[in-house]
């Protein structure tokens, strides 16, 4: 009878059906090319970060961050956690074999059992248990756990790319602040000298007091800029130190901002490549796969469950009797469990999981849409900021010449101090804007690199395994 029951259960397991279909990627309808003109052959993502950035100091800082950043270490340990969790979940698909043993001695109450004597009992044996995966409950759970692991690995790549981009953009900002601080300090020195000259001329009665006041205003404006850039420089330096996994302190500088090269062309590949490049898209898709598989798990709980179990043991009251056939004890059983009434709880759990899977579909599509938007935004930023920086550079050349001519005209008494003041104010603003625009242009390339999901294979290879 037990043999027939086992065979019937095995046949049912082999013929078990899937309660939910296998995962299929939603239709996305991706564009065939970028709206913003971009070179499609090859891609900047094929460059590892150490080839993208030519500043050796920056390369060293990026490698230090990959070695020491705390968020990256947490993401790596999270992968290890999910690897173990996958093993835990997958184990439910296989039989469990447990061994047991015991020894004891006791006596019943002689008030209750007259003449009772002390007895000993010794036992040793093993139990085997196995639940048939009739409705792929356990295999779907394993599928979900594997997707969770892959999502975590993709999240680690996302943290890596974000870290590299953050170190690079923060470093460029720091070099920009260094440049603007130097410009401001030079302007303070120049305006202090101008104030001394104007003050001397006022003392001789050759210029009005208004010129002195205007010179004092311009000097104070430059001094305010120095204080602000000093503050921002220290704060940015501290932020970069934290990205490196270190406490606040000094940061080594490499190439000046004006020496940082701008790539002449930034190939972007094709939009369809984002599906395999962007780790956040991989995270969203693996989460969708996991939630889809869990729909099958939740639905399977509404159907019959068949468990098989067996045990064999040796039980005796003397240690010397373990080798006798009379000490053998065994048991084999098959159990059937079918939920009948639970106030709609299991059905509601299944429907709730189906709703979570639908949410994951929309989250996946939204992630892809956001990824395409970020690439398009980065492409236009790279192109226009390069053009803007070229215009700013020409503006600085013209402003310097205008300030030189205005100084000569003022010294010759041809124009009043207001014209000189306006020319020098324009030069100061132009120099600050040119530096900020160059930093923005460099950062835009970093943003495009990140938006395209670039360099993560090389970055993973650079991360030491704990």
Order of alpha helices (4+ residues) and beta strands (2+ residues): alpha-alpha-alpha-alpha-beta-beta-alpha-alpha-alpha-alpha-beta-beta-alpha-alpha-alpha
